[in-house]
Amino acid sequence: MSVSAIIFYLLSAAIIGGAFMAVTSLKIFRAAIYLLFCLMGIAGVYFYLHYEFIAAVQIVVYVGGIVVLLIFSIFLTHESGADMKPPIKQRSIFAVIATLCAFALIYVIVNKQQFVPSPAPSINADVNEIGTEMLSTTAHGYILPFEVISVLLLAAMIGAIVIAIKVKPKE
């Protein structure tokens, strides 16, 4: 086994382990920290694939923005040290069945797909090229999706603020 494969498997184990612990943890703050490890592992995969810009965006937006916003929301709305209720047994069984069905579906799709190397030349993915394409208004530009994502992030921030606002009971 090559060093490259070992690095990939370590990153994959960090992602899967972080995701599993985030879902199964009974303390909400710990779940957010496990989610942080999962997202950092995903950024590591992007670095491993030499997509440095996407990895930087992953760290800045998701790790630096969304997870920190999530942690602040937890501190403002919940008791961070308190245990959450354990899941109902029927829901746990349904979750395991749904997970197994999802894995079976992914297995079938991956086995049907024939992976053929693309004859097209590889795309130059440096930061200058990505920035030019992202802000371009031409037919191949990404200005509209870029603006839609910014509106989506704004809506997420407004939603987090609305959730964090505590309504005082009327006396």
Disulfide bonds with the S-S distance in Angstrom:
none
